[in-house]
Amino acid sequence: MTVLPLSVPRGALSPAGGDARLVVGGRVARAAARSGALWGCVFGLFVVVQTVAFTAQYDTQAARDQMAATYGTEGGLTAVLGQPDALNTVAGWATWRFVGILGLLGSVWGVLLATRLLRGEEESGRWELLLTGQTTPRRAAGQAAAGLGVGLAILLALTTLGVVISGRSTTADFSLGQCVALAATVVAGAAMFLAVGALASQLAATRRQAATIAAAVLGIGYALRMAANTDRGLHWLGWLSPLGWVERIRPLTDPNPVAVVPVLALTVGATAAAVWLAGRRDAGTAILPEWHAGPPRVALLGGPVRFAVRQTRLGAAGWLFAIAAFAALFGVVADSSTQDVDGSRDIEEAISRLGGHGSPTAVYLGLIFLVVSFLVALIAAGQVSTLRAEEAAGQLDALLVRPVSRARWLAGRLAVSCLLLGCAGVAAGGAAWVGTAGQSDGIGAGDLVTAGVNIVPPGLFLLGLGTLVFGGWPRATRPVVYAYLTWAFLIEFSGGAVRLQHWLLDTFVFFHVSPAPAGPPDWSSAAVLSGLGIAGAVLGGFLFRRRDLRAA
């Protein structure tokens, strides 16, 4: 009988005898750097493409004044993106557009990344192994926080590069200091919510609980900012929201250094609290008790399909609610947003290049449904990434030793994913109809539900592509699907704003989606995309059956 040692010699778990706490920091830094590089490219390219499109479309001061009159007084957009300032200038438009959109995306990125790399890694048991070396949880948590900082630094560097490329042009004419200030403001939300996610990871017992806590902070902050921008009498509520602090920095139009103070205080304070709390508990435990929903329920444990429904039901409900709320919100403001659409060349020309036409409301909703198509594809990417995550965590080893074949398990998961994508499209169409009901240029429920179904094929294509990569090269599943999705999104929407070569647009999935209801759905293209997705899934399943299971 072999007796295992009760202690592990220092450096046994790290290469070349390295310190265990450095292994923790190194693992977090590598993962954060990859994610920061991916999203930094997204942010930088978005800044460049949008700045080029704006300066090309609104090349005179008169055109910019007309645009500011159209969008600057639109209450729905103000609530969603923030309060504009000097919108008839490139500086004011860039601040409103980039801080409002990228700042929110960066905050979501921070929540997901921090909870995945801290509480998620600890929940899987990897931290417990690493902490058997000669280190302390507090020191390891400090190194992990530094690792998250590496990802943030890369995100900031690539965002700054994009701002410098576009901002130093003769049309924008930002100084180098202004470029750096704008980029720092854009990623300020990411910095704050990386820290909030790290703190929630010390408080919560599971990754899901940690993500829920951090997301609740983000959601409350966003709601407070929306309320502050809806009514001038509630403007003071913005000072209670982290996103409101970022909005008030206004680095290019009216700099407010006072707003930087709470941003720094929250980032530093939450990070310090997370490191301190890490030393107050044992590995695998939490400050807060784990949430228990009640007695065990086994109703959905009778087969692969029912188990897949059980695994995805909470995330699916969240996605469906978010997509329906998004579609309903923009449906509500559709009428007011299109009152001056004849003078807004941006929306009209973008949709016309994508094959859309029709009434102002139809054109506006066609653009919104193209955005929703990206969200539906994002669901597909998440579903495929979950397949790889379950394999990497060793869950498949325990499942497939039962009388469950690989083909049956994979087919069940993909069937549930396809059903989720279809429900997301129908939910978007139905919610958009509810939002536009009673408006002067309302569109029928059937047309909008059809428009929702029209945006599902790109998600099916991405699901098949991800399954193919999962079957043949499992470790590349997540990077490939998210990299393709991101690049396709940027190419599609920059193609609507600026002219690109047609052969380049043909290679990206969103270009083949008709902007319904601003035009009839292209069912032939939808069939091709769906067929390619099915073919990829079948080939991926064949490759999956012939390979060994691989851990992370």
C-alpha positions as CSV (number, residue, x, y, z in Angstrom):
1,M,0.0,0.0,0.0
2,T,1.4,3.4,-1.0
3,V,1.2,6.2,1.6
4,L,0.7,9.7,0.2
5,P,2.7,12.4,2.0
6,L,0.8,14.8,4.1
7,S,2.6,17.8,2.8
8,V,3.9,18.8,-0.6
9,P,7.4,20.1,-0.9
10,R,7.8,23.7,-1.9
11,G,7.8,24.1,-5.6
12,A,6.4,20.6,-6.3
13,L,3.4,22.1,-8.0
14,S,5.2,24.8,-10.0
15,P,7.6,24.6,-12.8
16,A,11.3,24.9,-12.0
17,G,10.6,25.0,-8.3
18,G,8.7,28.3,-8.4
19,D,6.7,29.7,-5.5
20,A,3.1,28.5,-5.3
21,R,1.7,32.0,-5.0
22,L,3.5,32.9,-8.3
23,V,1.9,29.9,-9.9
24,V,-1.5,31.3,-8.9
25,G,-0.7,34.7,-10.2
26,G,0.8,33.3,-13.4
27,R,-2.2,31.2,-14.1
28,V,-4.6,34.1,-13.6
29,A,-2.3,36.5,-15.5
30,R,-2.1,34.2,-18.6
31,A,-5.8,33.7,-18.7
32,A,-6.6,37.4,-18.1
33,A,-4.0,38.4,-20.7
34,R,-5.7,36.3,-23.4
35,S,-9.1,37.7,-22.5
36,G,-7.8,41.2,-22.3
37,A,-6.1,40.9,-25.7
38,L,-9.2,39.6,-27.3
39,W,-11.5,42.3,-25.9
40,G,-8.8,45.0,-26.3
41,C,-8.8,44.2,-30.1
42,V,-12.6,44.5,-30.0
43,F,-12.6,47.8,-28.3
44,G,-9.8,49.3,-30.4
45,L,-11.3,48.2,-33.7
46,F,-14.7,49.5,-32.6
47,V,-13.2,52.9,-31.8
48,V,-11.4,53.1,-35.2
49,V,-14.4,51.9,-37.3
50,Q,-16.9,54.1,-35.5
51,T,-14.7,57.2,-35.7
52,V,-14.0,56.7,-39.4
53,A,-17.7,56.2,-40.0
54,F,-18.8,59.2,-38.0
55,T,-16.3,61.6,-39.6
56,A,-17.2,60.3,-43.1
57,Q,-21.0,60.5,-42.6
58,Y,-21.0,63.8,-40.8
59,D,-18.3,65.7,-42.6
60,T,-19.7,69.2,-42.1
61,Q,-20.7,71.1,-39.0
62,A,-24.3,71.5,-40.3
63,A,-24.6,67.7,-40.5
64,R,-23.3,67.3,-37.0
65,D,-25.6,69.9,-35.7
66,Q,-28.6,68.1,-37.3
67,M,-27.4,64.7,-35.8
68,A,-27.1,66.3,-32.4
69,A,-30.6,67.7,-32.6
70,T,-31.9,64.2,-33.5
71,Y,-30.1,62.1,-30.9
72,G,-29.2,64.6,-28.2
73,T,-32.8,65.1,-27.1
74,E,-33.9,61.4,-27.5
75,G,-34.8,60.3,-24.0
76,G,-34.5,56.5,-24.7
77,L,-31.0,56.7,-26.0
78,T,-29.9,59.1,-23.3
79,A,-31.1,56.7,-20.6
80,V,-29.3,53.8,-22.3
81,L,-26.0,55.4,-23.4
82,G,-25.8,58.3,-21.0
83,Q,-26.1,62.1,-21.0
84,P,-24.5,63.5,-24.2
85,D,-22.3,66.6,-24.0
86,A,-21.3,68.6,-27.0
87,L,-22.7,65.9,-29.3
88,N,-22.2,68.0,-32.4
89,T,-18.4,67.6,-32.1
90,V,-16.2,64.6,-32.7
91,A,-15.0,64.8,-29.1
92,G,-18.5,64.9,-27.6
93,W,-19.8,62.1,-29.9
94,A,-16.8,59.9,-29.1
95,T,-17.1,60.3,-25.4
96,W,-20.9,59.6,-25.5
97,R,-20.6,56.6,-27.8
98,F,-17.5,54.9,-26.5
99,V,-18.0,55.4,-22.8
100,G,-21.7,54.5,-23.0
101,I,-21.2,51.3,-25.0
102,L,-17.7,50.1,-24.3
103,G,-17.8,51.2,-20.7
104,L,-20.8,48.9,-20.0
105,L,-19.3,46.0,-22.0
106,G,-16.0,46.4,-20.0
107,S,-17.9,46.2,-16.7
108,V,-19.6,43.0,-17.8
109,W,-16.2,41.6,-18.9
110,G,-14.7,42.5,-15.5
111,V,-17.5,40.7,-13.5
112,L,-17.3,37.5,-15.6
113,L,-13.5,37.4,-15.8
114,A,-12.9,38.0,-12.1
115,T,-15.5,35.5,-10.8
116,R,-14.3,32.8,-13.3
117,L,-10.6,33.1,-12.5
118,L,-11.0,33.5,-8.8
119,R,-14.1,31.7,-7.3
120,G,-14.4,29.5,-10.4
121,E,-10.9,28.2,-10.1
122,E,-11.3,27.7,-6.4
123,E,-14.6,25.9,-6.8
124,S,-13.0,23.5,-9.2
125,G,-10.4,22.5,-6.6
126,R,-7.3,23.9,-8.5
127,W,-6.5,26.6,-5.9
128,E,-6.5,24.0,-3.1
129,L,-3.8,22.1,-4.9
130,L,-1.7,25.2,-5.5
131,L,-2.0,26.4,-1.9
132,T,-0.4,23.3,-0.6
133,G,2.9,25.0,-1.2
134,Q,4.6,27.4,1.2
135,T,2.4,30.4,0.7
136,T,-0.7,31.9,2.3
137,P,-4.2,32.5,0.8
138,R,-3.8,36.2,1.3
139,R,-0.5,36.4,-0.6
140,A,-1.9,34.1,-3.3
141,A,-5.0,36.4,-3.6
142,G,-2.7,39.4,-4.0
143,Q,-0.9,37.7,-6.8
144,A,-4.2,36.8,-8.4
145,A,-5.3,40.4,-8.2
146,A,-2.1,41.4,-9.9
147,G,-2.8,38.8,-12.6
148,L,-6.2,40.4,-13.2
149,G,-4.3,43.7,-13.5
150,V,-2.2,42.3,-16.3
151,G,-5.4,41.6,-18.3
152,L,-6.7,45.1,-17.5
153,A,-3.4,46.6,-18.7
154,I,-3.5,44.8,-22.0
155,L,-7.2,45.9,-22.5
156,L,-6.2,49.5,-21.8
157,A,-3.1,49.4,-24.1
158,L,-5.1,48.0,-27.1
159,T,-8.0,50.4,-26.5
160,T,-5.5,53.3,-26.3
161,L,-3.9,52.2,-29.5
162,G,-7.3,52.3,-31.2
163,V,-8.1,55.7,-29.8
164,V,-4.7,57.1,-30.9
165,I,-5.0,55.7,-34.4
166,S,-8.4,57.4,-34.9
167,G,-8.0,60.4,-32.6
168,R,-4.8,61.6,-34.0
169,S,-6.2,61.9,-37.5
170,T,-6.8,65.3,-39.0
171,T,-10.6,64.9,-38.8
172,A,-10.7,64.1,-35.0
173,D,-7.5,65.9,-34.0
174,F,-7.3,64.7,-30.3
175,S,-4.1,65.4,-28.5
176,L,-2.1,62.4,-27.2
177,G,-3.2,63.2,-23.6
178,Q,-6.8,63.3,-24.6
179,C,-6.5,59.9,-26.3
180,V,-5.0,58.3,-23.2
181,A,-7.7,60.0,-21.0
182,L,-10.5,58.7,-23.2
183,A,-9.1,55.2,-23.3
184,A,-8.7,55.2,-19.5
185,T,-12.3,56.4,-19.0
186,V,-13.6,53.7,-21.4
187,V,-11.9,50.9,-19.3
188,A,-12.6,52.5,-15.9
189,G,-15.8,50.3,-15.6
190,A,-13.7,47.2,-16.3
191,A,-11.3,48.1,-13.6
192,M,-14.0,48.7,-11.0
193,F,-15.9,45.5,-11.7
194,L,-12.8,43.4,-11.8
195,A,-12.3,44.5,-8.2
196,V,-16.0,44.0,-7.4
197,G,-15.9,40.5,-8.9
198,A,-12.8,39.7,-6.9
199,L,-14.5,40.8,-3.7
200,A,-17.7,38.9,-4.6
201,S,-15.5,35.8,-5.1
202,Q,-14.3,36.0,-1.5
203,L,-17.8,36.5,-0.2
204,A,-19.6,33.8,-2.2
205,A,-19.4,30.1,-2.0
206,T,-19.8,29.4,-5.7
207,R,-18.9,31.1,-8.9
208,R,-22.6,31.5,-9.8
209,Q,-23.3,33.1,-6.5
210,A,-20.3,35.4,-6.9
211,A,-21.3,36.4,-10.4
212,T,-24.9,37.1,-9.2
213,I,-23.7,39.4,-6.4
214,A,-21.3,41.3,-8.7
215,A,-24.0,41.5,-11.5
216,A,-26.5,42.8,-9.0
217,V,-24.1,45.6,-8.1
218,L,-23.7,46.4,-11.8
219,G,-27.4,46.2,-12.5
220,I,-28.3,48.5,-9.6
221,G,-25.6,50.9,-10.8
222,Y,-26.9,50.9,-14.4
223,A,-30.5,51.4,-13.2
224,L,-29.4,54.4,-11.1
225,R,-27.6,55.9,-14.0
226,M,-30.6,55.4,-16.3
227,A,-32.9,57.0,-13.7
228,A,-30.5,60.0,-13.4
229,N,-30.4,60.5,-17.1
230,T,-34.2,60.2,-17.5
231,D,-35.2,63.1,-15.2
232,R,-33.2,66.2,-14.5
233,G,-34.6,66.2,-11.0
234,L,-33.0,62.8,-10.4
235,H,-29.6,63.8,-11.8
236,W,-28.0,63.4,-8.3
237,L,-28.6,59.7,-8.5
238,G,-25.7,59.4,-10.9
239,W,-23.3,60.0,-8.0
240,L,-24.6,56.8,-6.4
241,S,-23.7,54.7,-9.4
242,P,-20.2,53.5,-10.5
243,L,-21.2,53.9,-14.1
244,G,-22.5,57.4,-13.3
245,W,-19.0,58.3,-12.0
246,V,-17.4,57.2,-15.3
247,E,-20.0,59.2,-17.3
248,R,-19.2,62.3,-15.3
249,I,-15.5,62.2,-16.0
250,R,-16.1,63.6,-19.6
251,P,-12.3,63.5,-20.5
252,L,-12.7,65.4,-23.9
253,T,-15.4,67.9,-23.4
254,D,-15.5,69.1,-19.8
255,P,-13.0,67.1,-17.7
256,N,-14.1,66.5,-14.1
257,P,-11.2,65.1,-12.0
258,V,-13.6,64.8,-8.9
259,A,-15.4,61.9,-10.6
260,V,-12.1,60.0,-10.8
261,V,-11.8,59.9,-7.0
262,P,-14.7,57.4,-6.3
263,V,-13.6,55.3,-9.3
264,L,-10.1,54.9,-7.8
265,A,-11.6,54.4,-4.3
266,L,-13.9,51.6,-5.3
267,T,-11.2,49.8,-7.4
268,V,-8.5,50.0,-4.7
269,G,-10.9,49.5,-1.8
270,A,-12.6,46.4,-3.3
271,T,-9.3,44.9,-4.3
272,A,-7.8,45.4,-0.8
273,A,-10.9,44.0,0.8
274,A,-10.8,40.9,-1.4
275,V,-7.1,40.2,-0.5
276,W,-7.8,40.8,3.2
277,L,-10.9,38.5,3.2
278,A,-8.9,35.8,1.5
279,G,-6.7,35.5,4.6
280,R,-9.8,35.2,6.8
281,R,-11.1,31.9,5.4
282,D,-9.9,28.5,4.4
283,A,-9.6,27.4,0.8
284,G,-13.0,26.2,-0.6
285,T,-15.0,28.1,2.0
286,A,-16.7,31.5,1.8
287,I,-17.6,34.4,4.0
288,L,-21.3,34.1,3.1
289,P,-23.2,30.7,3.3
290,E,-24.0,28.9,0.1
291,W,-27.5,29.6,-1.2
292,H,-29.7,26.5,-0.9
293,A,-32.8,26.5,-3.1
294,G,-34.5,23.7,-1.1
295,P,-34.5,19.9,-1.0
296,P,-32.9,18.0,-3.8
297,R,-34.8,17.8,-7.0
298,V,-34.2,14.9,-9.4
299,A,-37.0,15.5,-12.0
300,L,-34.5,16.4,-14.7
301,L,-31.9,13.8,-14.1
302,G,-33.4,10.9,-16.1
303,G,-31.5,11.4,-19.4
304,P,-29.0,13.5,-21.3
305,V,-31.6,15.9,-22.7
306,R,-33.4,16.5,-19.5
307,F,-30.0,16.9,-17.7
308,A,-29.0,19.4,-20.4
309,V,-32.2,21.4,-19.6
310,R,-31.4,21.3,-15.9
311,Q,-27.9,22.5,-16.5
312,T,-28.9,25.4,-18.8
313,R,-32.3,26.5,-17.5
314,L,-31.1,29.4,-15.3
315,G,-28.7,30.8,-17.8
316,A,-31.3,30.4,-20.6
317,A,-33.9,32.3,-18.5
318,G,-31.5,35.1,-18.0
319,W,-30.6,35.4,-21.7
320,L,-34.2,35.3,-22.8
321,F,-35.2,38.0,-20.3
322,A,-32.2,40.2,-21.3
323,I,-33.0,39.8,-25.1
324,A,-36.7,40.4,-24.6
325,A,-36.0,43.5,-22.5
326,F,-33.5,44.9,-25.0
327,A,-35.9,44.4,-27.9
328,A,-38.9,45.9,-26.0
329,L,-36.8,48.9,-24.8
330,F,-35.7,49.8,-28.3
331,G,-39.2,49.1,-29.6
332,V,-40.6,51.7,-27.2
333,V,-38.2,54.4,-28.5
334,A,-38.6,53.4,-32.1
335,D,-41.1,56.0,-33.0
336,S,-39.3,58.9,-31.3
337,S,-36.0,57.8,-32.7
338,T,-37.2,57.9,-36.3
339,Q,-39.0,61.2,-36.3
340,D,-36.1,62.8,-38.0
341,V,-34.8,59.7,-39.8
342,D,-34.9,61.4,-43.2
343,G,-32.1,63.7,-42.0
344,S,-30.1,60.9,-40.4
345,R,-27.9,59.5,-43.1
346,D,-26.2,57.2,-40.7
347,I,-29.1,54.8,-40.1
348,E,-30.5,55.0,-43.7
349,E,-27.2,54.3,-45.5
350,A,-26.2,51.6,-43.1
351,I,-29.4,49.7,-43.6
352,S,-29.5,50.3,-47.3
353,R,-26.0,48.8,-47.8
354,L,-27.3,45.7,-45.8
355,G,-30.3,45.4,-48.1
356,G,-32.9,47.1,-46.1
357,H,-35.7,49.6,-47.0
358,G,-39.1,50.6,-45.9
359,S,-40.7,52.9,-43.4
360,P,-38.5,54.7,-40.8
361,T,-39.7,52.4,-38.0
362,A,-38.9,49.3,-40.1
363,V,-35.5,50.6,-41.0
364,Y,-34.8,51.4,-37.3
365,L,-36.0,47.9,-36.1
366,G,-34.0,46.2,-38.9
367,L,-30.8,47.7,-37.4
368,I,-31.9,46.7,-33.9
369,F,-32.6,43.1,-35.0
370,L,-29.1,42.9,-36.5
371,V,-27.7,43.8,-33.0
372,V,-30.0,41.2,-31.4
373,S,-28.6,38.6,-33.9
374,F,-25.2,39.2,-32.3
375,L,-26.7,38.5,-28.9
376,V,-28.3,35.3,-30.2
377,A,-24.9,34.2,-31.6
378,L,-23.3,35.0,-28.3
379,I,-25.7,32.5,-26.7
380,A,-24.5,29.9,-29.2
381,A,-20.9,30.7,-28.3
382,G,-21.6,30.3,-24.6
383,Q,-23.3,27.0,-25.2
384,V,-20.3,25.5,-27.0
385,S,-17.9,27.0,-24.5
386,T,-19.9,25.2,-21.8
387,L,-19.3,21.9,-23.5
388,R,-15.6,22.4,-23.3
389,A,-15.8,23.7,-19.7
390,E,-17.6,20.5,-18.6
391,E,-14.9,18.4,-20.3
392,A,-12.1,20.4,-18.8
393,A,-13.5,20.2,-15.3
394,G,-13.8,16.4,-15.5
395,Q,-17.6,16.3,-15.4
396,L,-17.8,14.2,-18.6
397,D,-15.6,11.5,-17.1
398,A,-18.2,10.9,-14.4
399,L,-21.1,11.1,-16.8
400,L,-19.8,9.0,-19.7
401,V,-18.9,6.0,-17.5
402,R,-22.6,5.5,-17.2
403,P,-24.6,3.8,-20.0
404,V,-24.7,7.1,-21.9
405,S,-22.9,7.3,-25.3
406,R,-21.0,10.4,-26.4
407,A,-23.2,10.8,-29.4
408,R,-26.3,10.7,-27.2
409,W,-24.9,13.2,-24.8
410,L,-23.7,15.7,-27.5
411,A,-26.9,15.4,-29.5
412,G,-29.0,16.2,-26.4
413,R,-26.9,19.2,-25.5
414,L,-27.0,20.6,-29.1
415,A,-30.8,20.0,-29.3
416,V,-31.4,22.0,-26.2
417,S,-29.0,24.8,-27.5
418,C,-31.0,24.9,-30.8
419,L,-34.2,25.2,-28.9
420,L,-32.8,28.0,-26.8
421,L,-31.7,29.9,-29.9
422,G,-35.1,29.6,-31.5
423,C,-36.8,30.8,-28.3
424,A,-34.5,33.8,-28.2
425,G,-35.5,34.8,-31.7
426,V,-39.2,34.5,-31.0
427,A,-38.8,36.3,-27.7
428,A,-37.0,39.2,-29.5
429,G,-39.8,39.5,-32.1
430,G,-42.6,39.3,-29.6
431,A,-41.0,41.8,-27.3
432,A,-40.3,44.2,-30.1
433,W,-44.0,44.0,-31.1
434,V,-45.0,44.8,-27.5
435,G,-42.7,47.8,-27.4
436,T,-44.0,49.2,-30.7
437,A,-47.7,48.5,-30.1
438,G,-49.8,51.6,-30.4
439,Q,-47.1,53.7,-32.2
440,S,-47.9,55.6,-35.4
441,D,-45.9,53.4,-37.7
442,G,-46.4,50.1,-35.8
443,I,-45.5,46.8,-37.5
444,G,-47.6,43.6,-37.1
445,A,-46.7,40.9,-34.7
446,G,-46.3,38.3,-37.4
447,D,-43.7,40.4,-39.3
448,L,-41.7,41.0,-36.1
449,V,-41.8,37.4,-35.0
450,T,-40.6,36.4,-38.5
451,A,-37.8,39.0,-38.1
452,G,-36.9,37.3,-34.9
453,V,-36.7,33.9,-36.5
454,N,-34.7,35.4,-39.3
455,I,-31.8,36.2,-36.9
456,V,-31.4,32.6,-35.5
457,P,-29.4,31.0,-38.4
458,P,-26.1,32.8,-37.6
459,G,-26.3,31.3,-34.1
460,L,-26.9,27.9,-35.6
461,F,-23.9,28.4,-37.8
462,L,-21.7,29.4,-34.9
463,L,-23.0,26.5,-32.8
464,G,-21.9,24.1,-35.6
465,L,-18.5,25.8,-36.0
466,G,-17.9,25.6,-32.3
467,T,-18.9,21.9,-32.2
468,L,-16.5,21.2,-35.0
469,V,-13.6,22.8,-33.2
470,F,-14.7,21.1,-29.9
471,G,-14.5,17.7,-31.6
472,G,-11.2,18.2,-33.3
473,W,-9.3,20.8,-31.2
474,P,-11.1,21.1,-27.9
475,R,-8.7,23.6,-26.2
476,A,-9.2,26.1,-29.0
477,T,-13.0,26.0,-28.7
478,R,-13.6,29.1,-26.7
479,P,-10.9,31.3,-28.4
480,V,-12.0,30.3,-31.9
481,V,-15.8,30.9,-31.5
482,Y,-15.4,34.2,-29.7
483,A,-12.7,35.5,-32.0
484,Y,-14.8,34.7,-35.1
485,L,-18.0,36.1,-33.5
486,T,-16.2,39.4,-32.6
487,W,-14.6,39.9,-35.9
488,A,-17.8,39.0,-37.8
489,F,-19.7,41.6,-35.7
490,L,-17.1,44.3,-36.4
491,I,-16.9,43.6,-40.1
492,E,-20.7,43.4,-40.5
493,F,-21.4,46.7,-38.8
494,S,-18.5,48.6,-40.2
495,G,-19.6,47.3,-43.6
496,G,-22.9,49.0,-43.0
497,A,-21.2,52.3,-42.2
498,V,-18.2,52.3,-44.5
499,R,-17.6,50.5,-47.8
500,L,-15.7,47.3,-47.7
501,Q,-14.8,44.8,-50.4
502,H,-17.8,42.5,-51.1
503,W,-15.6,39.3,-51.0
504,L,-14.6,40.2,-47.5
505,L,-18.2,40.7,-46.3
506,D,-19.2,37.4,-47.9
507,T,-16.9,35.5,-45.5
508,F,-18.7,36.7,-42.3
509,V,-22.0,35.3,-41.1
510,F,-24.0,38.4,-40.3
511,F,-23.7,39.8,-43.8
512,H,-26.0,37.0,-45.0
513,V,-28.8,38.0,-42.7
514,S,-31.5,40.3,-44.2
515,P,-32.3,43.3,-41.9
516,A,-36.0,42.3,-41.5
517,P,-38.5,43.9,-41.0
518,A,-36.8,46.5,-43.2
519,G,-36.9,43.9,-46.0
520,P,-38.1,40.3,-46.6
521,P,-36.1,37.5,-44.9
522,D,-33.6,35.8,-47.1
523,W,-34.6,32.2,-46.4
524,S,-32.2,30.7,-48.9
525,S,-29.2,32.2,-47.1
526,A,-30.8,31.1,-43.8
527,A,-31.0,27.6,-45.1
528,V,-27.4,27.6,-46.2
529,L,-26.2,28.9,-42.8
530,S,-28.3,26.4,-40.9
531,G,-27.1,23.6,-43.2
532,L,-23.4,24.6,-42.6
533,G,-24.1,24.6,-38.9
534,I,-25.7,21.1,-39.0
535,A,-22.7,19.8,-41.1
536,G,-20.2,21.2,-38.6
537,A,-22.1,19.7,-35.7
538,V,-22.2,16.3,-37.3
539,L,-18.5,16.3,-38.2
540,G,-17.6,17.7,-34.8
541,G,-19.6,14.8,-33.2
542,F,-17.7,12.3,-35.3
543,L,-14.4,13.7,-34.3
544,F,-15.5,13.9,-30.6
545,R,-16.3,10.1,-30.6
546,R,-12.8,9.3,-31.9
547,R,-10.7,11.2,-29.5
548,D,-9.9,11.0,-25.8
549,L,-11.4,13.3,-23.2
550,R,-8.9,16.0,-22.4
551,A,-8.7,18.0,-19.2
552,A,-7.8,21.7,-19.0
